[in-house]
Amino acid sequence: MGKLTAMSKIPHRTASPGANADAVEATFYGALRSANLDLLMTCWAEDEEIVCILPGRPRLVGAGAIRAAFERMFAYSPVFAWPQHVHRIDTITASVHSVIELVEVIHAEGPRQTWVTSTNIYFKTMHGWRLVMHHACPGIEQPPVEAKELGQQLLH
């Protein structure tokens, strides 16, 4: 028998964050801002193939790795992130959200704002809509401009 970990002591699924992907996303960002690890984990699918990529960090695969990373982050501070612009691609069983987040970072000189481009992918599971992937790029100091605003056509 393996040793008990924090993951095995706390149930993964404690509540239903919402009836659609938008509700799960609102719960996810609310949990980040309140540093509520248990609530944050209710947003994720019960699947060991879930993926989280945080800015400048290695890819995390599985609930245990994701939980441990957010536990370390929340020990330092909540994550003050607000979705500002969301572009959605929806199907019957999947929803892909390209999100521009406004993130407030506390520095010794005081708070600073940064913008982070993220992708959140949700699947409709037997437990309702759940997050299966969160991928956040490193932050930038100015709000990003979308390529369509520049009149450019990009292939990749």
C-alpha positions as a Markdown table, in Angstrom:
| # | Residue | x | y | z |
|---|---|---|---|---|
| 1 | Met | 0.0 | 0.0 | 0.0 |
| 2 | Gly | 1.3 | 3.5 | -0.9 |
| 3 | Lys | 1.8 | 6.2 | 1.6 |
| 4 | Leu | -1.0 | 8.7 | 2.3 |
| 5 | Thr | -0.7 | 12.0 | 0.6 |
| 6 | Ala | -2.6 | 15.3 | 1.0 |
| 7 | Met | -4.4 | 14.3 | -2.2 |
| 8 | Ser | -5.7 | 11.1 | -0.6 |
| 9 | Lys | -6.9 | 12.8 | 2.5 |
| 10 | Ile | -9.0 | 15.4 | 0.8 |
| 11 | Pro | -11.8 | 14.3 | -1.6 |
| 12 | His | -11.2 | 15.5 | -5.2 |
| 13 | Arg | -14.9 | 16.2 | -5.9 |
| 14 | Thr | -16.6 | 18.1 | -3.1 |
| 15 | Ala | -19.2 | 20.2 | -5.0 |
| 16 | Ser | -20.5 | 21.0 | -8.4 |
| 17 | Pro | -19.2 | 24.3 | -9.7 |
| 18 | Gly | -21.9 | 24.9 | -12.3 |
| 19 | Ala | -24.1 | 23.7 | -15.0 |
| 20 | Asn | -22.1 | 25.1 | -17.9 |
| 21 | Ala | -18.5 | 25.9 | -18.8 |
| 22 | Asp | -19.0 | 29.6 | -18.0 |
| 23 | Ala | -20.1 | 28.8 | -14.5 |
| 24 | Val | -17.1 | 26.5 | -14.0 |
| 25 | Glu | -14.8 | 29.2 | -15.3 |
| 26 | Ala | -16.3 | 31.8 | -12.8 |
| 27 | Thr | -15.8 | 29.2 | -10.0 |
| 28 | Phe | -12.2 | 28.6 | -11.1 |
| 29 | Tyr | -11.2 | 32.3 | -11.1 |
| 30 | Gly | -13.1 | 32.9 | -7.8 |
| 31 | Ala | -11.2 | 30.0 | -6.2 |
| 32 | Leu | -7.9 | 31.5 | -7.5 |
| 33 | Arg | -8.7 | 34.9 | -6.0 |
| 34 | Ser | -9.8 | 33.4 | -2.6 |
| 35 | Ala | -6.9 | 30.8 | -2.6 |
| 36 | Asn | -9.6 | 28.1 | -2.0 |
| 37 | Leu | -7.8 | 24.9 | -3.1 |
| 38 | Asp | -10.7 | 22.6 | -2.5 |
| 39 | Leu | -13.1 | 24.7 | -4.5 |
| 40 | Leu | -10.5 | 25.1 | -7.3 |
| 41 | Met | -10.1 | 21.3 | -7.5 |
| 42 | Thr | -13.9 | 20.8 | -7.9 |
| 43 | Cys | -13.5 | 22.6 | -11.2 |
| 44 | Trp | -11.3 | 19.9 | -12.7 |
| 45 | Ala | -12.4 | 16.7 | -14.3 |
| 46 | Glu | -11.9 | 13.5 | -12.4 |
| 47 | Asp | -9.3 | 12.2 | -14.8 |
| 48 | Glu | -5.6 | 11.6 | -14.4 |
| 49 | Glu | -4.9 | 13.1 | -17.9 |
| 50 | Ile | -6.0 | 16.6 | -17.0 |
| 51 | Val | -3.3 | 19.2 | -17.8 |
| 52 | Cys | -2.2 | 22.6 | -16.3 |
| 53 | Ile | 0.5 | 24.8 | -17.7 |
| 54 | Leu | 1.3 | 27.8 | -15.5 |
| 55 | Pro | 3.4 | 30.7 | -16.9 |
| 56 | Gly | 7.0 | 29.7 | -17.2 |
| 57 | Arg | 6.5 | 26.4 | -15.5 |
| 58 | Pro | 6.6 | 22.8 | -16.7 |
| 59 | Arg | 3.5 | 20.9 | -17.7 |
| 60 | Leu | 1.5 | 19.4 | -14.9 |
| 61 | Val | -0.4 | 16.2 | -15.6 |
| 62 | Gly | -2.9 | 14.7 | -13.2 |
| 63 | Ala | -4.9 | 16.0 | -10.2 |
| 64 | Gly | -2.1 | 15.3 | -7.7 |
| 65 | Ala | 0.5 | 17.4 | -9.6 |
| 66 | Ile | -2.0 | 20.2 | -10.2 |
| 67 | Arg | -3.2 | 20.3 | -6.6 |
| 68 | Ala | 0.4 | 20.4 | -5.3 |
| 69 | Ala | 1.3 | 23.3 | -7.6 |
| 70 | Phe | -1.7 | 25.4 | -6.5 |
| 71 | Glu | -1.1 | 24.5 | -2.9 |
| 72 | Arg | 2.4 | 25.9 | -3.1 |
| 73 | Met | 1.1 | 29.1 | -4.9 |
| 74 | Phe | -1.7 | 29.6 | -2.4 |
| 75 | Ala | 0.8 | 29.3 | 0.5 |
| 76 | Tyr | 2.4 | 32.5 | -0.8 |
| 77 | Ser | -0.7 | 34.4 | -2.0 |
| 78 | Pro | -4.0 | 34.2 | -3.7 |
| 79 | Val | -3.9 | 34.7 | -7.5 |
| 80 | Phe | -5.6 | 37.9 | -8.3 |
| 81 | Ala | -6.8 | 37.2 | -11.9 |
| 82 | Trp | -10.0 | 38.3 | -13.6 |
| 83 | Pro | -11.0 | 37.2 | -17.1 |
| 84 | Gln | -11.4 | 40.3 | -19.3 |
| 85 | His | -12.0 | 39.0 | -22.8 |
| 86 | Val | -13.2 | 35.5 | -23.5 |
| 87 | His | -13.5 | 34.0 | -27.0 |
| 88 | Arg | -15.5 | 30.8 | -26.9 |
| 89 | Ile | -15.7 | 27.8 | -29.2 |
| 90 | Asp | -18.6 | 25.6 | -28.0 |
| 91 | Thr | -19.8 | 22.1 | -29.0 |
| 92 | Ile | -22.3 | 19.8 | -27.3 |
| 93 | Thr | -19.6 | 18.2 | -25.1 |
| 94 | Ala | -16.6 | 20.6 | -25.2 |
| 95 | Ser | -16.0 | 24.3 | -24.7 |
| 96 | Val | -12.7 | 26.0 | -25.5 |
| 97 | His | -12.2 | 29.5 | -23.9 |
| 98 | Ser | -9.3 | 31.7 | -25.1 |
| 99 | Val | -9.1 | 34.2 | -22.2 |
| 100 | Ile | -7.2 | 37.4 | -21.6 |
| 101 | Glu | -6.8 | 37.7 | -17.9 |
| 102 | Leu | -6.0 | 40.8 | -16.0 |
| 103 | Val | -3.7 | 39.7 | -13.2 |
| 104 | Glu | -2.6 | 41.9 | -10.3 |
| 105 | Val | 0.9 | 41.0 | -9.0 |
| 106 | Ile | 2.1 | 42.4 | -5.7 |
| 107 | His | 5.7 | 43.6 | -5.8 |
| 108 | Ala | 7.8 | 45.4 | -3.2 |
| 109 | Glu | 7.1 | 48.7 | -5.0 |
| 110 | Gly | 3.4 | 48.0 | -4.9 |
| 111 | Pro | 0.8 | 46.2 | -7.1 |
| 112 | Arg | 1.3 | 45.9 | -10.8 |
| 113 | Gln | -1.0 | 44.8 | -13.5 |
| 114 | Thr | -0.1 | 42.3 | -16.1 |
| 115 | Trp | -2.1 | 40.6 | -18.9 |
| 116 | Val | -2.0 | 36.8 | -19.3 |
| 117 | Thr | -3.4 | 34.9 | -22.3 |
| 118 | Ser | -4.8 | 31.6 | -21.2 |
| 119 | Thr | -6.7 | 28.7 | -22.8 |
| 120 | Asn | -9.2 | 26.8 | -20.7 |
| 121 | Ile | -10.8 | 23.7 | -22.1 |
| 122 | Tyr | -13.9 | 22.2 | -20.6 |
| 123 | Phe | -15.6 | 18.8 | -21.3 |
| 124 | Lys | -19.1 | 17.8 | -20.4 |
| 125 | Thr | -18.7 | 14.8 | -18.1 |
| 126 | Met | -21.1 | 12.6 | -16.2 |
| 127 | His | -20.5 | 15.0 | -13.3 |
| 128 | Gly | -21.3 | 18.1 | -15.4 |
| 129 | Trp | -18.9 | 20.5 | -17.1 |
| 130 | Arg | -15.3 | 20.2 | -15.9 |
| 131 | Leu | -11.9 | 21.8 | -16.7 |
| 132 | Val | -9.6 | 19.4 | -18.5 |
| 133 | Met | -6.8 | 21.9 | -19.5 |
| 134 | His | -5.6 | 25.3 | -18.3 |
| 135 | His | -2.7 | 26.8 | -20.2 |
| 136 | Ala | -1.4 | 30.3 | -19.2 |
| 137 | Cys | 1.3 | 32.2 | -21.1 |
| 138 | Pro | 3.7 | 34.5 | -19.3 |
| 139 | Gly | 2.3 | 37.9 | -18.6 |
| 140 | Ile | 2.9 | 41.1 | -20.5 |
| 141 | Glu | 2.7 | 44.7 | -19.3 |
| 142 | Gln | 0.2 | 46.0 | -21.9 |
| 143 | Pro | -3.1 | 44.5 | -22.9 |
| 144 | Pro | -2.6 | 42.2 | -25.9 |
| 145 | Val | -3.9 | 43.2 | -29.3 |
| 146 | Glu | -5.6 | 40.5 | -31.4 |
| 147 | Ala | -4.2 | 39.8 | -34.8 |
| 148 | Lys | -7.6 | 40.5 | -36.4 |
| 149 | Glu | -7.4 | 44.0 | -35.0 |
| 150 | Leu | -4.1 | 44.4 | -36.9 |
| 151 | Gly | -5.6 | 43.2 | -40.2 |
| 152 | Gln | -3.1 | 40.3 | -40.3 |
| 153 | Gln | -3.8 | 36.8 | -41.4 |
| 154 | Leu | -1.8 | 34.2 | -39.5 |
| 155 | Leu | -1.5 | 30.5 | -40.2 |
| 156 | His | 0.3 | 29.6 | -37.0 |
